[in-house]
């Protein structure tokens, strides 16, 4: 068990952790979520003392690791850390990366370390890459090797700091599958993540961090479906609905696309559906609506339902009634219709944005 009492971490210009007190039970799988800059990574780095707390106390199995004179090296062996950037040794083969620490720190003989390493590589689906070097692997494969390397030390606690954030979206699922499998082993785990469906599926507890600490904690259902505090509700609402207003022909669509991609990634939207959402918005907004208006005001809402996997795009815009079905851009209209399970237009003169197009995105081909 890990117990944290009144943990504080401050730097010269910022204090990410002001006062954190929490108990983490054996076998807990905890997802740590929240806006950027709220101390998520700092918290797990303090737990294994990669960051030295400014004040407060951390206990592991009843032993205070923040006490003066504590054998930090020995205690740290109980914890494994998986980083965003893999941190593999480029001059060593995959199996050598796994064997190094068990031989140097745990004093295992070479054959024992090799056998354990191969067992773990088989577990993460990479036994055939044992003699490859890290630069011969994809990002997802490197992260799976990094997880196997952590397991080679047989830690009681595994800390994962945004383990999929550095990966191409196509590689995220393979790493998530390994972590899901790992979460069923009974090991204590803390995972900093921005992928909310993944957090909801894998965890028995969720920490939402804000205002210098754990602002709200609870089960995945409590945090994601019934948050009690205002900042949590606001954060979860933003995760569920992506909304932007396009009010210029020179609007920054590159930034728009990056934010949309982040929203879709957070919700584990499949690559196929992501493509359709982006295509629908591009054809409707950039190809049909923007050329029509000198001073556009177009509101784009995207809402993804994790319950049934459906995604709805609502695009409302100012101006006199204009049914997109009457657009003279036949190619864009055909592409738009091809993305949609349902496509509806409506006009309500009582609204500030009286024109509204609803697109229910197709889920499968």
N, C-alpha and C positions, 0 to 999 in steps of 0.2 A: 504494500500500500504506500502511496505517496501522500504526504500532507504538506500543504503550503500555508504558512501563517504570515500575514501582513507583508507580503512580498512587494518590494519597491525597486524599480530600476529607472534611474534618471541619467540623462546625458546633459551636455552643456546647454543645449537649446530646447530639449524636449524630454518629457517624462512619460514614456509609453505605459509603464505600470506604476500606479500610485498606491494601491493597497489591495492585494490579491490574497484571499484566504479560501482554500478549497481542499477537499479530500478526494482522492482518486483511488477507487477500490481495485483489488486484484481482479483482472479479467475485464475491466471497463474498456470499452472502445469509445473514445471521445473525439468528436469532431469539433474543431475550433474555427468559428466563422466570425465574420464582421468586416467592416470597411477597412480599406488600406490605412496603415499607420496607427492601428489601435492596439498594437503590442502582441499580436498573435504569435508571430515567430519569436519575438523576444521572450515570451512566456516559456515556450518549450526549450529555447536555448538556455534559459536560466535553470530549468529543471536538471539539465545535465552539466551545468556550470560552464558551458561554452561562453555564456555571458555571466559575469559576476554580479549578483544582486547588490544594489546600493544598501538595502537593509531588508530585514525579514529573515524567515527561517524556512528551510526545506528539509523534510524528513523522508527517508526511504526505508521502509521496513523498520520504522522506529528509530533509526539512526540519523542524526542531524548531519547532513552533508555540507551545510553552510557553517558549521562550527569550526573554530580555529583548531588546526591540527587534524582535521578529518582526513582520512585516507581517500582522497577524491578519486585517484586512479583506480583503486579497488572497487569503490562504489560505482564508478562510471561503467565498469564492466557489466553491471546489471542492466545497462541501458544501451540500446542501439539507436543510431540516428541516420535517417535517410534525408538527404538534402535535395534541393531543387536541381543542382548542377552535377549530380552523379558522383563527382570527386573520385573517379577511378584512376589508378596509376597507369598512364599511357604506355609505359615501357614494359609492363607486365601483361601476360596473357590473362584471359578471363579467369581461368582456374587459379593462376598465381595470385590474382587479386583476392580471391576467396581464401587462399591458404595462408597468406602473409600474417594476418593478425592472430589467428589461432596458434600458429607456430611461435610467433614472437612473444605474445602476451600470455596465452593459455598453456604454452610449452607442449603443445601436441606434436607428436612426431609427424614426419612428412607424409607417410602413408595414411595415417588417421585423418590428417587435414585434407588430403586429396579425396579420400573416400567420402568425407562429410561434404566437401565442396561439390563433388559430382552429384551427390544425392540432392543437394539444394538446387543445383542447376537443372536437374530433371524436374524438380518441383515447380520451377518457374518457366519450364519449357525451353531451356537453352542449353541442354547437355551437348548438342552438336557444335556449340560455339565455344567450348572449353579452351581450345587452343587458339582462338582468335584474339586479336588485340582490340582494345576499346574503340579505336578509330575505324574499325571495320564493322561496327554495330550501328544500328539505328538508335535514335534517342530513346524509344520505348524499350529496346533491348538493353541499353546501358542502364536504364533505371531498374529494370528487372534484375540485372546483375548486381546493382547497388543494394537492392533489397536482399538478395541471396547472401551478399557479403555481410550485411548486418546480421542475418540469421546465423551465419557461421560462428558467431560469438555466443550463440544461445542466450540472448538477453531476456530478462524478465519483462522489460518495458521497451517498447519500440516507439520512437518519436519520428514523425514524418512531417517535414516542412514543405508544404506545397509540392508534393511529389510528382504532380503532372503538369505544373505550370510552365515548365520549359519545353514541353513536348508539342509537336505538331498535333492538331486535333485528331488526326487519323490514328495516332499511337496511344492516345489517352486510355482507350478501353482495355488494351492489353495489360497496362500497368494496374488499372483499377481491378481487373479480374484477379491479379495476383494478391492485391491488398485485401480484396473480399475474402479470398481463400484463407489468407493469414488471419483475418479477424475471427475466424471460426476455431482457432487453435487454443483459445483461452488465454493468450498473452494480453497483457495490458498495453493499450495503444492510444496515442494521441496524434491526431492528424489535423494539421492546418490545411484547409482546403477552401477553394472558391467554387467548387462544383457541388451544388446544393442537393441535387437528386442523389448523388453518390453519398454525401454526408447523411442524408435521411435514411438511405438503405443500409449503411454499414454500421451505424452507431447505436449504442444504447443510451448515450448522453450527448448533449450538444451544449457547448459554451458559446454564447454570443458575446463578443468583446467590444466594449465601447467605454468612453469616459474613464479610461485608465484602469480598467479591470474587467472582471467577468460581470457584465451588466445584467445578464439573465442566463439561467441555465435550466435545462429540463430534458425530457425525452424528445426525440425527433418530432413526434406528433405535437407536443406542447410548443416547441419553438417554431416549427414551420407552419403548423395549422392553427394554433391558438396562442400566439405570443401575448403576454400580459402587459409588457411595458412598451411605451410609446416608440422609443428608438428602435426596438426590435421589430415592432409592427411596421415601421417605416422602411426598415432595411428589407424585410421579407416582401413587402409590397413592391419595392423596386425590383426585386428578383423575379417577381411574378409577372410584372408588366414593364415592357420597354416602351418609352414614349419620348418622341422628339417632335419639335416644330421646325419646319423648313420655311423660312420667310425671305429667302433671297435666291436669285438665280445663280449666285456665286457661293451657295451654301457648301460647307466642307463635307462632301460626301465620303471622303477618305476617312475622316474622323468618325463620321456616322457609321460607316461600315465596321470600323474597329470596335466601337461600342456595341453594335448589334451582335458581332461575333462573340464578344465577351458574354453578353446576355445569353446567347444560345448555348455557349459552352457551359456556363453555370448551370443550365438546366438540362445538360446532357442530351440536347437535341441531335438526332442522327444527321449524318452528313447529307443524306438525300433530302431530308426535310429542310435543313439549313439552305441548301442550294435553291430549293423552291421558294423559300421565304425571301431570300436576297433577290432572286429573279423577279418575283412578283412586285416587290417594292421598286426595283430599278425600272421595270417596264411601265408601271403605272405612274410613278412619281416623275422620274427623269425623262421618260420618253413621251408620255401622254399629257401629264398635267403641267409640268414646268414650261414647255413651249407655248402653252395656251395663255399663261398669266404673266403680265409685266411685273406685278407686285404680288407674288404668290404668298399664300398663308395656308400651309398644308400640315396637318397634324397626323403623325404616323404612330399607331399603337400596335404592339405585338404582344400577344398574351398566349403563353404556352401552359397547357394543363398537364401536370405530371401524372394525374390520375388516369386519363385515357390517351395521353400522347397527342392530343389535338392541338393545333396552333391556329389562332385566328388573327388576321391582320385587319385592322380598322383604319381606314384613311379618310379623314374628313377635311374639307377645304371650303374656303370662303368664295363668294361669287354667286352669280346667277346659276340656275339649274343647268348642270352639264352632266348628262349620263355618259359614262365612258364607253358604253356600247355604241354611241354615235361617233366615237373618235375616228378620224380618217387614217390613223396609223394601224393598218390591218395586221402587220407583222407583230407589233407589240401587243395588240389585243389578243391575237392567237396564242402568243407565248404566255400571256397572263392567264388566259382560260385554261391552258395546259397545266398550270400549277395548282388550279383550284378544284376542290371537291364541290364547293359552293361559291358562287359569285353573285353578289346582290348590290344594287344601287338604290339609294333613297334620298329624298329631298324634304327637308323640314325648314320652312321659311322662318320659324320662330327661334332657330338656333343661330349662334354667332358663326358657326361653320355648318351651313345648311346642307351641303352635299356630303354624303357618306357612302363609302364603298366598303363592303364587308367581304373578306376573302377567307374561306375556310380551306386551309392548305391540305392538299393530298398527302396522305401518310406513306403510301407505297405506290409503286408503279402499276 
